[in-house]
Amino acid sequence: MRELISQEEVDALFEGVGGDSHQPPGPPAAGGGSANWTADGEVRPYVVASEDHIARGPMPALDIVNARFARNLGGGLFNLMGRRPAISAGQVSVQKFSTFIRQFAATTHCNIVAIRPLRGSGLIVCESSLIFAVIDALYGGTGTLQPRIHVSDFSATEQRSIKRLETVITEAYDKAWHGICSLEFVHLRTEVQPQLVNIATPGERVITTSFQLEIGEITGAIHFCFPYATFAPIRDVLTSTTGADFIEVDRRWANVLTREIQAVEVTLVAQLALQGATVAQVLSMKTGDFIRLDAKSQIQATVEGVPVFACRFGTHNAKHAIRIDENLRRDDPNAMGDRHGK
């Protein structure tokens, strides 16, 4: 029978198993991570935190949010400055925060927003060309105002105009999330130096989207940046392909459901009085004994143990009856429907 492996190969295998290899061990991996052996026997450090382990799959819900934001922002800017800019939404991308922030100039309007109820902050960057185009259009210009280098050159009136622009952007983005996830974006502060923005570490992965705007002869952009870890609790919502395109509440079905619920028969219980007794007392009862009941002047009528009416016990047309004095669920408009809860 032909020999499959040589004796030298067998010896090499046993040396590897027994740990008696004559090759010197490499240096320990940096950063406390695992190590990979290279072809020349050197150890290559492997740090888990530095690996690109973020899934790059599609985020349908975020695409819908961006499309809605573009429409909402167009209407908001039209109400603000009397003209509707051309807006185009870019692709959603995942990159390092240092890569994202490096693309901006030394002076840029960086708006830090809180993402409630999620933990962490987001970043909305407005390019200087867009800021000056909006200010120029607000005061009757053609949108050709050239950007200034120093933000301190803004007057108090121009600062108020910038605040109005920031409000339009955040409100439009809030509306874009309606029906997909209940998020609120609250403006915290504005930084003009990108290097002072610290919503994430330089190596942390962030989700970014850019929107190009054309106002007059000037083209500017709005950039959104959110830490990937902040959106981790709603990752299933962002990547869902079936529940991303939510619609508004269908009032027709809500009305049908309300009518069906109001037509359900329930048992109304009005307890006149309640008397406690021990087991011994019950066993000692005989024919002719009386059980004393302390009836109250006003009792409660309940449905499945839930108090509904305050009423009084009596007779009507020679039959036992209760007279309703008060609706105990009046303060809850949804307790019995719009028509019957008044």
N, C-alpha and C positions, 0 to 999 in steps of 0.2 A: 504493500500500500504506500502510495506517495506521501512523503512527509509534508504536512501542511505548514508548520512553522519550524524554524531552526532552533537549536539549543540556545543560541545567543538571545533570540527573542523571548524564549521561555524564561531565561535568567532575568531579562529586563522587566518582564511582567511581575515576577516574584519580588524584585527589588522595589517596584512601585507599591505593591501591596504591603510589604513589611516595613515600609518607611525607611529602607536602608539605601536610598538613592544617594549617589555621590555628588549630585548637583546641589550647590548651595541654595538655600531658600532665599527668596527675594525679600525686599523691604516690605514692611506692613503697609496696608492701604491707608491713604490719607483720609481724614474726615470720619474715621470710624466705620466706613462702609466696607463692602466686600471687595475682592480683588479678582482681576482677570489676568491670566498668563498670556503673554504675547509669544510670537514665534521664536524670539531670541531668548526666551526664558525670563524676561523682565516682568515685573508685576505692574499692572496698570490700575490706578485707583478707580474705584467705582463708587460714586456717591449718589444715593438714591434721589436726594433732593434736587440734584442738578440734571436729572434725566428728563427727557421730554415724554413724560408718561401721561400727559393730558390727551384724552380722546379728541380727535379732530373730526368727529362725525358731524352731520348736519344738525342744525337747530331750527326746525321749522317755525316754532313759536317766536323766536327772536327775529326771523325774517318777516313774519307778519307784523310784529311790533314796529320794525323799521319802516315798513310800507305805510302803516298807519301814521307814524310820526311824520313822515314826509308830507302826507296830506294835511295833517293837523297843523304842522308848522307853516305850510303855505297859507292856510286861512288865517293863522295868528299874525303872521307878518303883514298880510294884506290889511288887517284891521289896525295894525300898528303904524304902518308908513304909507298906506294907500296904494301899494303895488304888490303884485304877486310874483315872487322870484321863481326861477326854474330850479327845482330841487331834484337831485338824483341820489339814491341810496347806494352805498357801496356794499361789499361783501363782508359778512361776519368772519373775523379771523381771530386766532389764538396765538399770542406771541409773548415774549418776555416784556416786563414792564420797562426795563432799561431800553429795549429796542424801540418801544412806542414813544417814550418821552424824549429820546434823542433826536427825533425828527423835527422838533420845534425850535424856533428861534429863541434868543435869550430873553425876549420880552413877548409874552403871550398871555392871553386871558384864560386862566385855568380855574374853572369853577368846581369846587369840591362839594359834593352833595351826599347827604345821608340816605341810605336805602332802607326804609322802614317797611316791615318789621325785621328785615335781615340785618345781620351784623356786618360791619364794614362800611366803607365809603366808596363812591364812584367819582369819576372825573369827566367833566364836560369842557372841552377845549374849543374856544372860538378864535379863529385866526384873526389877526389884526386887520387884514383887508376887509373881512366881513364886518367887523365892528365899525370901521370908518365908513363903509358903504351905507350901513343902516343909519348912522348919525347924519350923513350927508343927505340921505333921502328924507329923513324926518324933518329937516329944515329946508325942504324945497329944492335940494340939489339934484343932480343927475346921477348920483352914485359914483362919481369920479374923484372923490376926496382922497388924496394920497395919505397913506398911513404915516403916523409920527413915530419917532423912535422911543421917546420917553412917555410913559403913561401919566406922569405928573403934569403933562401939558393939558390934560382934560380939564375942562371947567366943571363947575358944580352941575350945570344944566346937562352937559354931556354925560356926566356920571349917572345922573338920573335916567337918561336915555338908555345907557348900558344896562342899568338895573331892570328897566322895562323889557329889554331884549332877553335878559336872562330869565325873567318871569315867563315870557312867552314860550321859551324853549322848554323849561321844566313842566309847565302846564300841558304843553303838547305831548311831552313824553309820558306824563301821568295818564292822559287819556288813551294813549296808545296801548298801555298795559291793561286797560279796563276789559274785563271779561276773560283775561288769560291768567292773571295773578294779581292779587291785591297788594300792589307795591305803591309806595309814596316816596317821591324824590324831593328832599328838602334841602334848599341851598344853605350851606354852612359858612363858607368864606370864599374869597377870590384871591388867587395868587398870580402875580405877573412874572414870577421867575419859575420856570418849570423845574429847576433843580430843588426847589423848596417843597414840591409836592411829594408826599410820602404815603399815598394810599396803599402801596405795596412795596415789597422789597425788590431790588433791581432784578433778581433772578426769578421772581414769582411770575406765573402765567396769568395773563389778563385777556379778557374778551373785548375786542375793539370793533368799532364800526365808524365809518366816515360818511358824511353827507356833503356833497358839493352843491353850492348855491351860486346862482348868477343874478346879481342885482345891477342893472344898468350895464356898464362896461367892466365891472369888477367881478372877479370870481373869488369866492371864499369858501371855507369849509368849517363844519362842526364835527368834532371827533368825540365819540363816547368811549370810555374805558372803564371796565369793571373787573375787579379781581375774580378769577375763576372760583376761588374758595368762597367768595360771598354768594355766588349763585349756586353753590353746591347743594343747598337744601331744596332748590326747585329745579334741579338738573333734569328730573323725569318730565317736568312740564315743558322745559325748553326743547328736549329731544323727542317729545311725543309727536307721532305722525297722525294720530287720530283725534286728539283732543286739543290741538293747537289753535285751530280756527274756530274759536268759540263765537257764538252769536248772542245777540241781546235776548232778554227774557221774552218768550212768546206769551203775550198777554192773553191770547185766545185760549191756550191750554191752561193757563192759570185760572181764567174764569170758569172753564169747564170743571177743573179740579175743585174749585171753591163750591160750585153748585152741587157736585157729587158728595162732597164732605158734609154740606149742610143738610143733605137728604138722608144721611145715615141716622138710623134710629138708635137712641141711647136710653138708658134707664136712669130716671131721675129719682133720687132717694131723699126723702125728708124725714129725718129721725126726730120723733117727738121728744123722747127722753131716753136715758141710759142709766141702768142700775147695775152695779157690780155685785157679785156674790161669789162665795167660795164654793168649792166642790162639796164640802160638808153641808153647807146650807142648802144647796140644790138637792142633795140626796135626802135631806130631812123634810123636804116639802111634801105636803099631802093635800088631799082635796079640801077645798074651803079656805086655804091660806091666801093671804093678800100680799102682793108685791107693791110696795109704795114707790111711785115714780114722781120725781120733782120736775114737772114740765116747766120749761122756760117760756117766757112771753114771746121771744123771737128765736126761731131756729134757722138752720141753714139747709138748703137743698143742694145736694152734691151729685156729680156725675163721675163715676169711677174714683170716688174719694176726693175729688177736686171741688171745693166750694164754688157754687155758681150764683145762687140767689140767697138773699136774706128774706125770710118770709114768716108768716104767722099761720098757725093751725086753727081750723074751724070747720064749719059745715056750709054747704051750698046746695040748695034743692034737695035737702035731706040726705046728702052724701058728704063723706069726709072730704075736705079740700084744704089747700094752702093758698094763701094770698101773698103774692110777691110784693115786697116792699122796696127792694133795691137789687140792682144787678151788680154783683161783686166783681165782674170782669169788665166793667165799663172802661177802666183805664187801659185795658189791653185791646187795641183795635183789631188785632188779628185773632182774638180768641174765638169769635163766632162769625167772622166774616165781616165785610164792609157794611152790609145792609142790616144785619141782625145784632151787631155789636154796639149800636148806638143806645 
